[in-house]
Amino acid sequence: MRDVMTVAKYVIDYCTRINKPISNLQLQKILYYIQLNFYRNYHNACFTEEQFEAWEYGPVVPSIYYRFNSYGATKICNIYSDVYNVFSNEEESLCKNIISVCISLDVWDLVQRSHKEGSPWKQVYVGRRVPIPEKLIKAYAYSAH
């Protein structure tokens, strides 16, 4: 198991190195889809020490949001030297595929996808920030949608 900051740094570093830097909003959605796909493919969370919360624009890991919120909507162009060997080869391939799909979509399309009927966000969001129980993310990952 890895911590969410390491995963976030990995994503930022990878996107910067392939010359497709991402915003904090994109980072939040990528982290969400990595978590979903780890459940779907490996039956385990990618990270567990932090809980997603349902915010207006979808699932957010608050500590990661606040760490990078100074960037606003601009791209985060950071290189990190401590994000190698974070994943197995198979996990890294999965993460790169998720990142590739997410960065090919408009950020507002990513938001809409995270708001899909039946999604964990949709099940709990009530107009204010609330925790998304991990069991909802896990159940959604295993459901056909």
MIDOSE-1310 file (N, C-alpha, C; in nm, 2 decimals, decimal comma, always signed):
residues 145
mrdv	+0,08/-0,12/+0,00/+0,00/+0,00/+0,00/+0,09/+0,12/+0,00; +0,05/+0,22/-0,07/+0,13/+0,35/-0,08/+0,04/+0,46/-0,03; +0,11/+0,57/+0,01/+0,03/+0,69/+0,06/-0,02/+0,77/-0,06; -0,12/+0,84/-0,04/-0,19/+0,92/-0,15/-0,10/+1,03/-0,20
mtva	-0,02/+1,09/-0,12/+0,07/+1,20/-0,17/+0,18/+1,14/-0,26; +0,23/+1,02/-0,24/+0,32/+0,96/-0,33/+0,25/+0,93/-0,46; +0,13/+0,88/-0,46/+0,05/+0,86/-0,59/+0,03/+0,99/-0,66; -0,01/+1,09/-0,59/-0,03/+1,22/-0,65/+0,10/+1,27/-0,71
kyvi	+0,21/+1,26/-0,64/+0,34/+1,31/-0,70/+0,37/+1,23/-0,82; +0,35/+1,10/-0,82/+0,37/+1,01/-0,93/+0,29/+1,06/-1,06; +0,17/+1,09/-1,04/+0,08/+1,13/-1,15/+0,13/+1,27/-1,20; +0,16/+1,36/-1,11/+0,21/+1,49/-1,15/+0,34/+1,48/-1,23
dyct	+0,43/+1,40/-1,17/+0,56/+1,38/-1,24/+0,55/+1,32/-1,38; +0,47/+1,22/-1,38/+0,45/+1,15/-1,51/+0,39/+1,25/-1,62; +0,28/+1,32/-1,58/+0,22/+1,41/-1,67/+0,32/+1,52/-1,71; +0,40/+1,57/-1,62/+0,50/+1,67/-1,66/+0,60/+1,62/-1,75
rink	+0,65/+1,50/-1,73/+0,75/+1,43/-1,81/+0,70/+1,40/-1,95; +0,57/+1,38/-1,97/+0,52/+1,35/-2,10/+0,46/+1,48/-2,17; +0,49/+1,59/-2,10/+0,46/+1,73/-2,15/+0,31/+1,75/-2,16; +0,23/+1,69/-2,06/+0,09/+1,71/-2,05/+0,05/+1,74/-1,91
pisn	+0,11/+1,85/-1,85/+0,08/+1,88/-1,71/-0,07/+1,89/-1,69; -0,11/+1,87/-1,56/-0,25/+1,87/-1,52/-0,28/+1,97/-1,42; -0,41/+2,00/-1,40/-0,45/+2,09/-1,30/-0,49/+2,01/-1,17; -0,51/+2,08/-1,06/-0,55/+2,01/-0,94/-0,68/+1,94/-0,96
lqlq	-0,78/+2,00/-1,03/-0,90/+1,93/-1,06/-0,88/+1,80/-1,14; -0,80/+1,80/-1,24/-0,77/+1,68/-1,31/-0,70/+1,58/-1,22; -0,61/+1,62/-1,14/-0,54/+1,53/-1,04/-0,64/+1,46/-0,96; -0,74/+1,53/-0,90/-0,84/+1,47/-0,82/-0,91/+1,36/-0,89
kily	-0,95/+1,39/-1,01/-1,03/+1,29/-1,09/-0,94/+1,17/-1,12; -0,81/+1,19/-1,16/-0,72/+1,08/-1,18/-0,70/+0,99/-1,06; -0,68/+1,05/-0,94/-0,67/+0,98/-0,82/-0,80/+0,89/-0,80; -0,91/+0,95/-0,82/-1,04/+0,88/-0,80/-1,04/+0,75/-0,90
yiql	-1,01/+0,77/-1,02/-1,02/+0,66/-1,12/-0,91/+0,56/-1,10; -0,79/+0,60/-1,04/-0,69/+0,50/-1,00/-0,74/+0,42/-0,89; -0,81/+0,48/-0,79/-0,86/+0,40/-0,68/-0,97/+0,31/-0,73; -1,06/+0,35/-0,81/-1,16/+0,26/-0,86/-1,10/+0,15/-0,94
nfyr	-1,01/+0,17/-1,02/-0,95/+0,07/-1,10/-0,86/-0,03/-1,02; -0,80/+0,02/-0,91/-0,73/-0,08/-0,83/-0,82/-0,17/-0,77; -0,94/-0,13/-0,72/-1,04/-0,22/-0,67/-1,08/-0,32/-0,78; -1,11/-0,26/-0,89/-1,17/-0,34/-1,00/-1,07/-0,45/-1,05
nyhn	-0,94/-0,41/-1,05/-0,84/-0,50/-1,11/-0,76/-0,59/-1,01; -0,74/-0,53/-0,89/-0,66/-0,60/-0,78/-0,74/-0,63/-0,66; -0,86/-0,59/-0,65/-0,95/-0,61/-0,53/-0,89/-0,55/-0,40; -0,81/-0,44/-0,42/-0,75/-0,37/-0,31/-0,74/-0,22/-0,35
acft	-0,74/-0,14/-0,25/-0,73/+0,01/-0,27/-0,58/+0,04/-0,31; -0,56/+0,14/-0,38/-0,43/+0,19/-0,41/-0,37/+0,26/-0,29; -0,45/+0,33/-0,22/-0,42/+0,40/-0,10/-0,54/+0,40/+0,00; -0,51/+0,40/+0,13/-0,62/+0,39/+0,22/-0,62/+0,49/+0,33
eeqf	-0,51/+0,56/+0,35/-0,50/+0,65/+0,47/-0,58/+0,77/+0,46; -0,63/+0,80/+0,34/-0,71/+0,92/+0,32/-0,84/+0,88/+0,25; -0,94/+0,95/+0,29/-1,08/+0,93/+0,24/-1,12/+1,03/+0,14; -1,18/+0,99/+0,03/-1,24/+1,09/-0,06/-1,35/+1,16/+0,00
eawe	-1,37/+1,28/-0,04/-1,49/+1,35/+0,00/-1,57/+1,40/-0,13; -1,70/+1,41/-0,12/-1,78/+1,46/-0,23/-1,78/+1,61/-0,22; -1,72/+1,67/-0,32/-1,72/+1,82/-0,33/-1,81/+1,85/-0,45; -1,83/+1,98/-0,47/-1,91/+2,02/-0,58/-1,87/+1,96/-0,72
ygpv	-1,74/+1,96/-0,74/-1,69/+1,91/-0,87/-1,65/+1,77/-0,87; -1,69/+1,69/-0,77/-1,67/+1,55/-0,77/-1,58/+1,50/-0,65; -1,53/+1,38/-0,66/-1,45/+1,33/-0,55/-1,32/+1,40/-0,53; -1,28/+1,43/-0,41/-1,16/+1,50/-0,38/-1,09/+1,44/-0,26
vpsi	-0,96/+1,43/-0,26/-0,88/+1,39/-0,14/-0,84/+1,53/-0,09; -0,90/+1,57/+0,03/-0,87/+1,71/+0,08/-0,72/+1,74/+0,09; -0,64/+1,65/+0,15/-0,50/+1,69/+0,18/-0,43/+1,71/+0,05; -0,46/+1,64/-0,06/-0,40/+1,66/-0,19/-0,45/+1,79/-0,25
yyrf	-0,58/+1,82/-0,24/-0,63/+1,94/-0,29/-0,56/+2,06/-0,23; -0,55/+2,06/-0,09/-0,50/+2,18/-0,02/-0,35/+2,19/-0,05; -0,28/+2,08/-0,07/-0,13/+2,08/-0,10/-0,11/+2,15/-0,23; -0,20/+2,14/-0,33/-0,18/+2,19/-0,47/-0,28/+2,31/-0,50
nsyg	-0,36/+2,35/-0,41/-0,46/+2,45/-0,44/-0,40/+2,59/-0,48; -0,27/+2,61/-0,44/-0,21/+2,74/-0,47/-0,19/+2,75/-0,63; -0,20/+2,64/-0,70/-0,19/+2,65/-0,85/-0,32/+2,70/-0,91; -0,43/+2,70/-0,83/-0,56/+2,74/-0,89/-0,59/+2,64/-1,00
atki	-0,64/+2,70/-1,12/-0,67/+2,62/-1,23/-0,55/+2,60/-1,33; -0,44/+2,65/-1,29/-0,32/+2,64/-1,38/-0,26/+2,50/-1,37; -0,18/+2,46/-1,46/-0,12/+2,33/-1,47/-0,01/+2,32/-1,36; +0,01/+2,20/-1,30/+0,11/+2,17/-1,21/+0,23/+2,11/-1,28
cniy	+0,34/+2,18/-1,29/+0,45/+2,13/-1,37/+0,57/+2,09/-1,27; +0,55/+1,98/-1,20/+0,66/+1,95/-1,11/+0,72/+1,81/-1,14; +0,85/+1,80/-1,12/+0,92/+1,67/-1,13/+0,96/+1,63/-0,99; +0,93/+1,50/-0,96/+0,97/+1,45/-0,83/+1,07/+1,33/-0,84
sdvy	+1,17/+1,34/-0,77/+1,27/+1,23/-0,78/+1,25/+1,11/-0,69; +1,14/+1,12/-0,61/+1,12/+1,01/-0,52/+0,99/+0,93/-0,55; +0,96/+0,92/-0,68/+0,84/+0,85/-0,72/+0,86/+0,73/-0,81; +0,98/+0,68/-0,80/+1,02/+0,56/-0,88/+0,99/+0,44/-0,80
nvfs	+0,95/+0,33/-0,87/+0,92/+0,20/-0,80/+0,80/+0,22/-0,70; +0,71/+0,30/-0,74/+0,59/+0,32/-0,65/+0,50/+0,20/-0,68; +0,49/+0,16/-0,80/+0,40/+0,05/-0,85/+0,48/-0,07/-0,91; +0,41/-0,18/-0,91/+0,47/-0,29/-0,99/+0,45/-0,25/-1,13
neee	+0,52/-0,33/-1,22/+0,51/-0,30/-1,37/+0,36/-0,30/-1,41; +0,29/-0,40/-1,37/+0,15/-0,41/-1,41/+0,06/-0,30/-1,35; +0,09/-0,26/-1,23/+0,01/-0,15/-1,17/+0,05/-0,02/-1,24; +0,18/+0,00/-1,27/+0,22/+0,12/-1,34/+0,16/+0,13/-1,48
slck	+0,15/+0,02/-1,55/+0,08/+0,02/-1,68/-0,07/+0,06/-1,66; -0,13/+0,01/-1,56/-0,27/+0,05/-1,54/-0,28/+0,20/-1,51; -0,20/+0,25/-1,43/-0,20/+0,39/-1,39/-0,18/+0,48/-1,52; -0,08/+0,44/-1,60/-0,05/+0,52/-1,72/-0,17/+0,52/-1,81
niis	-0,24/+0,40/-1,82/-0,36/+0,40/-1,91/-0,47/+0,49/-1,85; -0,49/+0,49/-1,72/-0,59/+0,57/-1,66/-0,56/+0,72/-1,69; -0,43/+0,75/-1,66/-0,39/+0,89/-1,69/-0,41/+0,93/-1,83; -0,37/+0,84/-1,92/-0,38/+0,87/-2,06/-0,53/+0,90/-2,10
vcis	-0,62/+0,82/-2,05/-0,76/+0,84/-2,08/-0,81/+0,97/-2,02; -0,77/+1,00/-1,89/-0,82/+1,12/-1,82/-0,77/+1,24/-1,89; -0,64/+1,25/-1,93/-0,59/+1,37/-1,99/-0,63/+1,39/-2,13; -0,69/+1,29/-2,19/-0,74/+1,30/-2,33/-0,88/+1,36/-2,32
ldvw	-0,95/+1,37/-2,21/-1,08/+1,42/-2,19/-1,08/+1,56/-2,14; -1,18/+1,64/-2,18/-1,20/+1,77/-2,12/-1,22/+1,75/-1,97; -1,17/+1,84/-1,89/-1,18/+1,83/-1,74/-1,33/+1,83/-1,70; -1,41/+1,91/-1,77/-1,55/+1,91/-1,73/-1,63/+1,78/-1,77
dlvq	-1,57/+1,71/-1,87/-1,63/+1,58/-1,90/-1,59/+1,48/-1,79; -1,47/+1,49/-1,73/-1,43/+1,41/-1,62/-1,52/+1,44/-1,50; -1,55/+1,56/-1,47/-1,64/+1,60/-1,37/-1,77/+1,53/-1,39; -1,83/+1,55/-1,51/-1,96/+1,49/-1,54/-1,96/+1,34/-1,52
rshk	-1,85/+1,27/-1,56/-1,84/+1,13/-1,54/-1,84/+1,09/-1,39; -1,78/+1,17/-1,31/-1,77/+1,14/-1,17/-1,91/+1,16/-1,10; -1,99/+1,24/-1,17/-2,13/+1,27/-1,12/-2,23/+1,17/-1,17; -2,19/+1,07/-1,24/-2,29/+0,98/-1,30/-2,38/+0,92/-1,20
egsp	-2,50/+0,89/-1,25/-2,61/+0,83/-1,17/-2,55/+0,70/-1,11; -2,57/+0,68/-0,98/-2,52/+0,56/-0,91/-2,38/+0,57/-0,86; -2,31/+0,67/-0,90/-2,17/+0,69/-0,86/-2,16/+0,72/-0,71; -2,05/+0,69/-0,65/-2,03/+0,72/-0,50/-2,06/+0,86/-0,47
wkqv	-2,01/+0,95/-0,56/-2,04/+1,10/-0,54/-2,19/+1,13/-0,54; -2,25/+1,07/-0,64/-2,40/+1,10/-0,66/-2,48/+1,04/-0,54; -2,43/+0,93/-0,48/-2,50/+0,87/-0,37/-2,49/+0,95/-0,24; -2,39/+1,04/-0,22/-2,37/+1,11/-0,10/-2,37/+1,26/-0,10
yvgr	-2,35/+1,32/-0,22/-2,34/+1,46/-0,23/-2,47/+1,53/-0,20; -2,47/+1,62/-0,11/-2,60/+1,69/-0,07/-2,58/+1,84/-0,07; -2,49/+1,89/-0,16/-2,47/+2,04/-0,17/-2,36/+2,09/-0,08; -2,30/+2,00/+0,00/-2,19/+2,04/+0,08/-2,09/+1,93/+0,09
rvpi	-1,97/+1,95/+0,13/-1,86/+1,85/+0,13/-1,89/+1,75/+0,24; -1,90/+1,62/+0,19/-1,92/+1,51/+0,29/-1,83/+1,39/+0,25; -1,79/+1,31/+0,35/-1,71/+1,19/+0,32/-1,78/+1,10/+0,22; -1,70/+1,03/+0,14/-1,75/+0,92/+0,06/-1,70/+0,79/+0,12
pekl	-1,79/+0,71/+0,18/-1,74/+0,59/+0,24/-1,67/+0,50/+0,14; -1,55/+0,45/+0,18/-1,47/+0,36/+0,09/-1,55/+0,25/+0,04; -1,65/+0,20/+0,12/-1,73/+0,08/+0,08/-1,81/+0,12/-0,05; -1,85/+0,24/-0,06/-1,92/+0,28/-0,18/-1,83/+0,28/-0,31
ikay	-1,71/+0,33/-0,29/-1,62/+0,33/-0,40/-1,59/+0,18/-0,44; -1,57/+0,10/-0,35/-1,54/-0,04/-0,37/-1,66/-0,11/-0,44; -1,78/-0,09/-0,39/-1,90/-0,15/-0,45/-1,92/-0,10/-0,59; -1,89/+0,03/-0,62/-1,91/+0,09/-0,75/-1,81/+0,03/-0,85
aysa	-1,69/+0,01/-0,80/-1,58/-0,05/-0,88/-1,62/-0,19/-0,93; -1,69/-0,26/-0,84/-1,73/-0,40/-0,88/-1,86/-0,41/-0,96; -1,94/-0,30/-0,96/-2,06/-0,30/-1,03/-2,04/-0,28/-1,18; -2,14/-0,33/-1,25/-2,14/-0,31/-1,40/-2,20/-0,17/-1,43
h	-2,12/-0,08/-1,49/-2,18/+0,05/-1,52/-2,11/+0,10/-1,65
